[in-house]
């Protein structure tokens, strides 16, 4: 195999890993503190992409629209948790049903507002970089760079800030955290908001690389869940590691086999890993942070 083809697959794998890491981290924060499997996460990804396209369509700059979308999704996350999920904390199955209901509601809302047609966002970076004989889109590099920045910032937040330490304590033992004076419900609202914000950011970054379509969030959601399970369901570091593994397997599988076989390869690999380590690659929980 040529070195150029290998390097191209490597770069594509890093980009996919970056996107899946954002999705998996959002799912980990929500599941780690709320014990909710949020199937509506994919719709939040799509919402981020659609809102970005709407803001750009009215003439706003991409770099202005990006933080607006993320902040908007954070606010929506707080509202959803306070209005819906907080009311069924002790009934996880009800939280699951609520997330499925949100999927149906948002899917129909998107169909009514945006229709089935593809939408595109003008790439924020026009440059194409030539490295070792391969051409790398500046937008793909943007996805990787932004994700690395988010990982560093999230690691600092969880390890160094008072709120981050409170989140880790709540994930370890919420009742004990409450006895220590931590406002557990407030921390859960923050966790859901952060997860929604990460979903919105993933949607924004995807819109710079792919056309926006009604199924845009489905693939990343599935791969995000796979990364979550592969890395260990409550481990942020494990989620990132799982995302890297899945992104690389999918990219190299697509390059040297086919896209359909690549997905089969991803889940075959996932099954083999879980057969070997049922708890996932890492045992670490949210309290150990990144």
C-alpha positions in Angstrom: 0.0 0.0 0.0 1.3 3.5 -0.9 2.4 5.8 1.9 0.2 8.6 0.5 -2.9 6.4 0.8 -1.9 5.4 4.3 -1.4 8.9 5.5 -4.7 10.0 4.0 -6.5 7.3 5.9 -4.7 8.3 9.0 -5.8 12.0 8.7 -9.3 10.9 7.9 -9.2 8.6 10.9 -8.1 11.4 13.2 -10.9 13.6 12.0 -13.5 10.9 12.6 -12.0 10.2 16.0 -12.3 13.9 16.9 -16.0 14.0 15.9 -16.8 10.7 17.7 -14.8 11.9 20.8 -17.0 15.0 21.1 -20.2 12.9 20.8 -18.9 10.2 23.2 -17.8 12.8 25.8 -21.2 14.4 25.8 -22.9 11.0 26.2 -20.4 10.1 29.0 -21.1 13.3 31.0 -24.9 12.7 30.8 -24.8 9.0 31.5 -22.1 9.4 34.2 -24.1 11.9 36.3 -27.7 11.3 35.3 -27.7 7.6 34.4 -29.7 8.5 31.2 -29.0 7.0 27.8 -29.9 10.0 25.7 -31.0 8.8 22.3 -31.9 12.4 21.5 -28.2 13.3 21.4 -28.1 12.7 17.7 -30.9 15.2 17.2 -29.0 17.7 19.2 -26.1 17.2 16.8 -28.4 17.8 13.9 -29.9 20.8 15.6 -26.5 22.4 16.0 -25.8 21.9 12.3 -29.2 23.3 11.2 -29.0 26.3 13.5 -25.5 27.1 12.2 -26.8 27.0 8.6 -29.7 29.3 9.5 -27.5 31.8 11.2 -25.0 31.8 8.3 -27.9 32.2 5.8 -28.9 35.5 7.3 -25.3 36.8 6.8 -23.5 36.0 10.0 -19.9 35.0 9.9 -19.1 31.3 10.8 -16.9 32.3 13.7 -19.7 34.4 15.1 -22.2 31.6 14.6 -20.1 28.9 16.2 -20.2 30.2 19.8 -23.9 31.2 19.4 -24.8 27.7 18.5 -22.9 26.1 21.3 -24.3 28.6 23.9 -27.8 28.0 22.5 -27.4 24.2 22.9 -26.1 24.7 26.4 -29.1 26.7 27.4 -31.4 24.1 25.7 -29.7 21.4 27.7 -30.4 23.2 31.0 -34.1 23.6 30.0 -34.5 20.0 28.9 -32.9 18.7 32.1 -34.9 21.0 34.4 -38.2 20.6 32.6 -38.1 16.9 31.7 -35.3 14.6 33.0 -35.1 16.1 36.5 -38.7 14.9 37.1 -37.8 11.3 36.5 -34.4 11.0 38.2 -35.5 7.8 40.1 -37.0 6.2 37.0 -34.3 5.6 34.4 -36.7 3.9 32.0 -38.8 7.0 32.0 -35.8 9.1 31.1 -35.1 6.7 28.2 -38.7 7.1 27.0 -38.4 10.9 27.3 -35.3 10.8 25.1 -37.1 8.7 22.5 -40.0 11.1 22.6 -37.6 14.0 21.9 -36.2 12.1 18.9 -39.7 11.9 17.4 -40.5 15.5 18.2 -37.3 17.0 16.8 -37.3 14.8 13.7 -40.7 16.0 12.8 -39.8 19.6 13.6 -36.7 19.5 11.4 -38.8 18.0 8.6 -41.4 20.8 8.8 -38.8 23.6 9.1 -36.0 22.5 6.9 -37.5 19.8 4.7 -35.6 16.8 3.2 -33.2 18.8 1.1 -29.5 18.9 1.7 -28.1 22.2 3.1 -24.5 23.3 2.9 -22.5 25.8 4.9 -19.7 27.7 3.2 -16.4 26.2 4.5 -14.8 28.6 7.0 -11.3 27.7 5.8 -10.6 27.5 2.0 -7.0 26.5 2.4 -5.8 23.0 1.4 -2.5 21.9 3.0 -0.1 19.6 1.1 1.8 17.4 3.5 4.0 14.5 2.3 2.1 14.3 -1.0 -1.4 14.3 0.5 -3.9 17.1 0.4 -5.5 17.9 3.7 -8.6 20.2 3.9 -8.2 23.0 6.3 -11.7 22.2 7.6 -10.7 18.7 8.6 -7.7 20.1 10.5 -10.1 22.5 12.1 -12.2 19.6 13.4 -9.1 18.0 14.9 -7.7 21.2 16.4 -11.0 22.3 18.0 -11.5 18.9 19.5 -8.0 18.8 21.0 -8.6 22.2 22.5 -12.0 21.0 23.9 -10.3 17.9 25.4 -7.6 20.0 27.1 -10.2 22.5 28.4 -12.5 19.8 29.7 -9.7 18.0 31.4 -8.7 21.2 33.2 -12.3 21.9 34.1 -12.9 18.5 35.6 -9.6 18.4 37.5 -9.0 22.0 38.5 -12.2 23.9 38.9 -14.6 23.7 41.9 -17.5 22.8 39.7 -15.5 20.1 37.9 -14.5 18.5 41.2 -18.1 18.6 42.3 -19.1 16.8 39.1 -16.5 14.1 39.8 -17.7 13.7 43.4 -21.3 13.5 42.3 -20.5 10.9 39.8 -18.7 8.8 42.5 -21.4 9.1 45.2 -24.2 11.5 44.7 -25.7 11.1 48.2 -22.3 11.6 49.9 -21.7 14.6 47.6 -25.0 16.1 48.8 -24.0 15.6 52.5 -20.8 17.5 51.7 -22.8 20.5 50.6 -22.6 20.0 46.9 -25.8 21.1 45.1 -26.3 17.8 43.3 -29.2 18.9 41.1 -27.3 21.9 39.9 -24.3 19.8 39.0 -26.6 17.5 37.0 -28.1 20.4 35.1 -24.5 21.5 34.3 -23.6 18.0 33.1 -26.6 17.8 30.8 -25.9 21.3 29.5 -22.3 20.5 28.8 -23.3 17.3 27.0 -25.8 19.2 24.8 -23.1 21.9 24.1 -20.7 19.2 23.0 -23.4 17.8 20.7 -24.0 21.2 19.2 -20.3 21.7 18.6 -20.0 18.3 16.9 -22.9 19.4 14.6 -21.2 22.6 13.8 -17.9 20.9 12.9 -19.7 18.2 10.9 -21.4 20.9 8.9 -18.0 22.3 7.8 -17.1 18.9 6.2 -20.4 17.2 5.3 -23.7 18.4 3.8 -26.4 18.8 6.3 -29.2 16.2 5.9 -31.9 14.7 8.2 -29.7 11.7 9.0 -26.6 13.6 9.8 -26.6 12.9 13.5 -27.4 9.1 13.3 -24.0 7.8 12.3 -22.1 9.9 14.9 -24.6 8.9 17.6 -24.1 5.2 16.9 -20.4 5.5 16.8 -20.4 7.7 19.9 -22.3 5.0 21.8 -19.9 2.4 20.4 -16.9 4.5 21.7 -18.7 5.0 25.0 -19.1 1.2 25.4 -15.7 0.4 24.1 -13.9 2.8 26.4 -15.9 2.1 29.5 -19.4 3.6 30.0 -18.4 6.2 32.6 -14.9 7.0 31.6 -14.2 10.3 29.7 -10.7 9.1 28.9 -12.0 5.7 27.8 -14.6 7.5 25.6 -11.8 9.4 23.8 -9.7 6.2 23.5 -12.7 4.3 22.1 -13.4 7.2 19.6 -9.8 7.0 18.4 -10.0 3.3 17.9 -13.3 3.4 16.1 -12.3 6.4 13.9 -9.1 4.6 12.8 -10.8 1.3 12.1 -13.6 3.0 10.1 -11.2 5.1 8.1 -8.7 2.4 7.2 -11.6 0.0 6.6 -13.2 2.5 4.2 -9.9 3.2 2.5 -8.8 -0.4 1.9 -12.1 -2.3 1.9 -15.4 -0.3 1.5 -17.6 2.0 3.6 -20.2 -0.8 4.3 -17.5 -3.3 5.3 -15.8 -0.7 7.4 -18.9 -0.4 9.7 -19.0 -4.2 9.9 -15.4 -4.2 10.9 -16.0 -1.6 13.6 -18.7 -3.6 15.3 -16.8 -6.9 14.9 -13.9 -5.3 16.6 -16.1 -3.9 19.3 -17.6 -7.4 20.0 -14.1 -8.9 20.2 -12.8 -6.2 22.6 -15.9 -6.6 24.8 -15.5 -10.4 24.8 -11.9 -9.9 26.0 -12.8 -7.0 28.4 -16.5 -6.8 29.2 -16.0 -3.6 31.3 -14.4 -1.8 28.3 -10.8 -0.7 27.7 -10.7 1.3 30.9 -12.3 0.7 34.2 -12.0 4.4 35.1 -15.2 6.3 36.1 -16.0 9.9 35.6 -14.4 10.8 38.9 -11.0 10.1 37.5 -11.6 12.7 34.7 -9.4 12.9 31.6 
